[in-house]
Amino acid sequence: MPLTSKSLPEYWNTYKPHKGEGEPPPPAVDSFEWTQYPGHGPGADFLREPRTALELGSAEGKEAYFLARRGVEVTAVDFSPAQVARARLWWEGTPGLSFVNAEACEYLASTATTYDAVYSRWGAAWFTDPAVLVPLVARRLSPRGLLALSQAEPIDGFYGPQAMYGNGLSGRRLPVLRWSYSPEMWTELLAKSGFTDIDAYVLPAPEPDNVGTLMVRAHAPAKRRSRQAPRRRVQDLPRQAEPPAG
């Protein structure tokens, strides 16, 4: 049966659906995975040693929970009410961990909090225009704070927003965009927002012929820019424009 999501929050509500009876049990959390291949690539040390962190697109919240257990104060933001509800079911009450249901840019533009690290593990940074997202992240990082992200490596020659039908080819026409850029493009984009020590590269898959992982890490300037983003109020349930009627 085709999916019938009418909005992006609805689409993300179906990510990793529970297939069993009753409430879904929490997954085991014994590692921090940046790539699509378990046990491959860096772990939580890719973030250095932040005291505070913001995750953009936290989904079920495993990585945020992993960091919180290590003493990091983590705010985990996700667009999907269902994902946030599931994460709260599993991890609410963990010291230093909070979950927020909001769109990433809306949250960044509205909060006055700064963080030692902002990260996206196959999350909102892949599904948000980086030209909009990166300047907002820069304003919410502490001096010398770290931005870190991972997502699928780009297809050579195909850069910028990549569209797909979120509900598949037999469901409603719900456009979902992913932004794909080369490491060199990420480096240029981050430098324009004042980031330094930029390290952007493709980490090959364990099997060289398989899809690799784009890894990006960069530091905010030593002094934050004085210009601040306009403050907007974020509701617990984000506003979302409806897609074209199908």
Buried (B, 14 or more C-beta within 10 A) or exposed (E): EEBEBBBBBBBBBBEEEEEEEEEBEBEEBEEBBBBBBEEBBBEBEBBBEBEBBBBBBBBBBBBBBBBBBEEBBBBBBBBBBBBBBBBBEBBEEBEBBBBBBBBBBBBBBBBEEBBBBBBBBBBBBBBBEBEEBBBBBBBBBBEBBBBBBBBBBBEEEEEEEBEEBBBEEEBBEBBBBBBBBBBEBBBEBBEEBBBEEBBBBBBBBEEEEEBBBBBBBBBBBEEBEEEEBEEEEBEEEBEBEEBEEE
